[in-house]
Amino acid sequence: MTDRAAPERQQAAATRVHPPVTGRWGILGGTFDPIHLGHLAIAEAAREELGLERVLFVPAAVPPHRAEAPGASAADRAAMVGLAIAGAPAFALSRIELDRAGPSYTVDTLAALTTGGAMDGAPPGPRRELWFILSAEAFADLPTWHDAARILDLCRLVVLPRAGHPEPDLPDLEDRLPGVTARTVVLDGPHIRISASEVRARAAAGLSVRYLVPDAVAAYIADHSLYRPTANAPDHPGGTTAP
């Protein structure tokens, strides 16, 4: 494959569903402020199409590229992720970034997970094959991430569409981060127009967020008065798995 070759592309179709491969893990990071159905849909698409044994949801603590603090505390964001993935045996919550001091650099998280050490209830095992799941919007900024070249050494990249954002310019990305094309798989869907900012805005206005987030998450937001103007400020800086 040449530097400017198109990335491998998986078509979203039932015939592309692959059985899980032992040790092949997907990593989905984010602020999850809050987690919504779009997050779950892309995790499931990646799991099916790439044969992922497990998908780890990794809420970030301190996002290097986010100026404002999340609207919910780290504890609340982790709790909502746990509620959202309950009953999905292939999905798991990781607190690796919440429990680590300093900025939530993706490269540090990938390095820790690649070793195969026991964490988050997972047994120790051989070196894991990691697939980092990110949106086309985030992928376009990858060359600016902390130690981006090492990220390519630690994982494969799984890029999914983000409503309202064009597909990344692969030749430009290859120029800025050589080798990225050969390490990238692009999935064709799902195309879901839900954003965490929309959920927060509706909750702040006292509107229903049902059908945008799992029912258990909607109940948690209501029960804890999250994102309302009178809600307490976060007790821990949050973030997203970030550069």
C-alpha positions as CSV (number, residue, x, y, z in Angstrom):
1,M,0.0,0.0,0.0
2,T,1.4,3.4,-1.0
3,D,1.5,6.4,1.3
4,R,-1.5,7.9,-0.5
5,A,-3.5,4.7,-0.9
6,A,-7.0,4.8,0.4
7,P,-7.6,3.3,3.8
8,E,-9.2,-0.1,4.1
9,R,-12.9,0.4,4.0
10,Q,-15.5,-1.9,5.5
11,Q,-19.0,-1.8,4.1
12,A,-21.8,-1.7,6.7
13,A,-23.6,-4.9,5.9
14,A,-24.8,-8.0,7.7
15,T,-22.2,-10.1,5.7
16,R,-19.5,-8.1,7.4
17,V,-20.3,-9.3,10.8
18,H,-17.2,-11.3,12.1
19,P,-16.9,-13.5,15.2
20,P,-14.9,-12.1,18.0
21,V,-11.1,-12.6,17.9
22,T,-9.5,-13.3,21.3
23,G,-7.4,-10.4,22.4
24,R,-8.8,-7.9,19.8
25,W,-10.1,-5.0,21.8
26,G,-11.8,-1.8,20.8
27,I,-11.1,1.4,22.7
28,L,-13.7,4.2,22.7
29,G,-12.7,7.2,24.6
30,G,-14.5,10.4,25.2
31,T,-15.9,12.9,27.7
32,F,-19.2,11.0,27.7
33,D,-20.9,14.1,29.0
34,P,-23.3,12.3,28.8
35,I,-22.9,9.0,26.9
36,H,-25.7,8.7,24.3
37,L,-27.1,6.3,21.8
38,G,-24.6,7.4,19.1
39,H,-21.7,6.2,21.2
40,L,-23.3,2.8,21.7
41,A,-24.1,2.5,18.0
42,I,-20.6,3.1,16.8
43,A,-19.1,0.8,19.4
44,E,-21.5,-2.0,18.3
45,A,-20.7,-1.4,14.6
46,A,-17.0,-1.6,15.2
47,R,-17.5,-4.7,17.4
48,E,-19.4,-6.6,14.7
49,E,-17.5,-5.5,11.7
50,L,-14.0,-6.0,13.1
51,G,-14.6,-9.0,15.4
52,L,-13.7,-7.2,18.6
53,E,-13.7,-9.4,21.7
54,R,-14.4,-6.4,23.9
55,V,-15.0,-2.6,23.6
56,L,-13.7,-0.5,26.5
57,F,-15.4,2.8,27.2
58,V,-12.8,5.1,28.6
59,P,-14.1,8.3,30.2
60,A,-11.3,11.0,30.3
61,A,-10.4,12.9,33.4
62,V,-8.4,16.0,32.1
63,P,-8.8,16.6,28.4
64,P,-5.8,18.5,27.0
65,H,-7.7,20.0,24.1
66,R,-10.9,21.0,25.9
67,A,-11.0,24.5,27.4
68,E,-14.2,24.1,29.4
69,A,-14.9,21.6,32.1
70,P,-17.6,19.0,31.5
71,G,-21.1,19.7,32.8
72,A,-21.1,16.5,34.9
73,S,-18.5,15.3,37.4
74,A,-16.2,12.4,36.6
75,A,-18.1,10.2,39.0
76,D,-21.4,11.0,37.3
77,R,-20.0,10.4,33.8
78,A,-18.5,7.1,34.8
79,A,-21.8,6.1,36.5
80,M,-23.8,6.9,33.3
81,V,-21.4,4.9,31.2
82,G,-21.9,1.9,33.5
83,L,-25.6,2.2,33.3
84,A,-25.5,2.6,29.5
85,I,-23.5,-0.6,28.9
86,A,-25.2,-2.7,31.6
87,G,-26.3,-6.0,30.1
88,A,-23.8,-5.8,27.1
89,P,-21.2,-8.5,28.0
90,A,-18.8,-7.3,25.3
91,F,-18.8,-3.7,26.6
92,A,-16.8,-2.6,29.7
93,L,-16.1,0.6,31.6
94,S,-12.4,1.5,32.2
95,R,-11.4,4.0,34.8
96,I,-7.8,4.1,33.7
97,E,-7.9,7.8,32.8
98,L,-10.1,8.8,35.7
99,D,-7.7,7.2,38.2
100,R,-4.5,8.5,36.6
101,A,-3.2,12.0,37.5
102,G,-2.5,14.6,34.8
103,P,-3.8,15.0,31.3
104,S,-5.7,12.1,29.6
105,Y,-3.3,11.4,26.8
106,T,-4.4,8.6,24.5
107,V,-0.9,7.4,23.9
108,D,-0.5,6.7,27.7
109,T,-3.8,4.8,27.9
110,L,-2.9,2.7,24.8
111,A,0.5,1.9,26.1
112,A,-0.9,0.7,29.4
113,L,-3.6,-1.5,27.8
114,T,-1.3,-3.0,25.2
115,T,0.8,-4.8,27.9
116,G,-2.1,-7.1,28.7
117,G,-2.0,-6.6,32.4
118,A,-5.1,-7.3,34.5
119,M,-7.4,-4.3,34.9
120,D,-11.1,-3.5,35.0
121,G,-12.0,-7.1,35.8
122,A,-10.2,-8.4,32.7
123,P,-7.8,-11.3,33.1
124,P,-4.1,-10.9,32.3
125,G,-3.1,-12.2,28.9
126,P,-0.8,-11.9,25.9
127,R,-0.2,-8.6,24.2
128,R,-3.5,-7.2,23.1
129,E,-4.4,-6.0,19.6
130,L,-6.0,-2.6,20.1
131,W,-8.3,-0.8,17.7
132,F,-8.9,2.8,18.7
133,I,-12.4,4.0,17.7
134,L,-12.8,7.7,16.8
135,S,-14.9,10.0,14.7
136,A,-13.9,11.4,11.3
137,E,-13.8,14.8,13.1
138,A,-11.3,13.6,15.7
139,F,-9.3,11.7,13.1
140,A,-8.7,14.9,11.1
141,D,-6.9,16.4,14.1
142,L,-4.9,13.3,14.9
143,P,-1.5,14.7,13.8
144,T,-1.8,17.3,16.6
145,W,-2.2,14.7,19.3
146,H,0.5,14.1,21.9
147,D,3.0,11.6,20.5
148,A,0.8,10.8,17.5
149,A,3.4,8.7,15.8
150,R,3.6,6.3,18.7
151,I,-0.2,6.0,18.7
152,L,0.1,4.4,15.2
153,D,2.6,1.9,16.7
154,L,0.3,0.9,19.5
155,C,-3.0,0.4,17.7
156,R,-5.0,0.4,14.5
157,L,-7.5,3.2,14.0
158,V,-11.2,2.7,13.3
159,V,-12.8,5.9,11.8
160,L,-16.6,6.4,11.8
161,P,-18.6,9.2,10.2
162,R,-19.6,12.2,12.2
163,A,-22.8,14.0,11.1
164,G,-22.0,17.4,9.7
165,H,-18.3,16.7,9.2
166,P,-16.7,15.8,5.9
167,E,-14.5,12.7,5.5
168,P,-10.8,13.6,6.3
169,D,-8.4,14.6,3.7
170,L,-6.2,11.4,3.6
171,P,-3.4,12.8,1.5
172,D,-3.1,15.8,3.8
173,L,-3.1,13.6,6.9
174,E,-0.5,11.3,5.4
175,D,1.8,14.2,4.8
176,R,1.4,15.4,8.4
177,L,1.5,11.9,10.0
178,P,3.3,9.4,7.7
179,G,2.0,5.9,8.0
180,V,-1.5,6.8,9.2
181,T,-3.3,5.6,6.0
182,A,-1.9,2.0,6.3
183,R,-3.0,1.8,10.0
184,T,-6.6,3.0,9.4
185,V,-9.9,1.3,8.7
186,V,-12.9,3.4,7.7
187,L,-16.4,2.2,8.5
188,D,-19.4,3.4,6.5
189,G,-21.8,3.9,9.4
190,P,-23.9,4.2,11.4
191,H,-24.9,7.8,10.6
192,I,-26.6,9.0,13.8
193,R,-27.2,12.7,14.4
194,I,-26.9,12.9,18.2
195,S,-24.5,15.0,20.1
196,A,-23.7,15.3,23.8
197,S,-24.1,19.1,23.5
198,E,-27.6,18.6,22.3
199,V,-28.5,16.3,25.2
200,R,-27.0,18.8,27.7
201,A,-28.9,21.7,26.1
202,R,-32.2,19.8,26.3
203,A,-31.6,18.7,29.9
204,A,-30.7,22.3,30.9
205,A,-34.0,23.5,29.4
206,G,-35.9,20.8,31.3
207,L,-36.8,19.0,28.1
208,S,-36.9,15.2,27.7
209,V,-33.7,13.4,26.6
210,R,-35.5,10.1,26.1
211,Y,-34.6,8.4,22.8
212,L,-31.3,10.3,22.8
213,V,-29.7,8.4,25.6
214,P,-30.5,5.0,27.2
215,D,-33.5,5.1,29.5
216,A,-31.3,4.4,32.6
217,V,-29.1,7.4,31.7
218,A,-32.1,9.6,31.1
219,A,-33.4,8.6,34.6
220,Y,-29.9,9.3,36.1
221,I,-29.8,12.8,34.6
222,A,-33.2,13.6,35.9
223,D,-32.6,12.1,39.4
224,H,-29.3,14.0,39.8
225,S,-30.5,17.2,38.2
226,L,-27.5,17.1,35.8
227,Y,-26.9,19.9,33.4
228,R,-29.6,22.1,35.0
229,P,-28.6,25.7,35.8
230,T,-29.0,24.9,39.5
231,A,-26.9,21.8,39.4
232,N,-23.7,21.7,41.4
233,A,-20.4,22.2,39.6
234,P,-18.4,19.0,38.9
235,D,-16.4,17.6,41.8
236,H,-13.6,16.5,39.5
237,P,-12.4,17.9,36.2
238,G,-13.6,15.7,33.3
239,G,-12.5,15.3,29.8
240,T,-12.2,13.1,26.8
241,T,-9.7,10.6,25.7
242,A,-7.7,13.1,23.9
243,P,-4.5,13.9,22.2
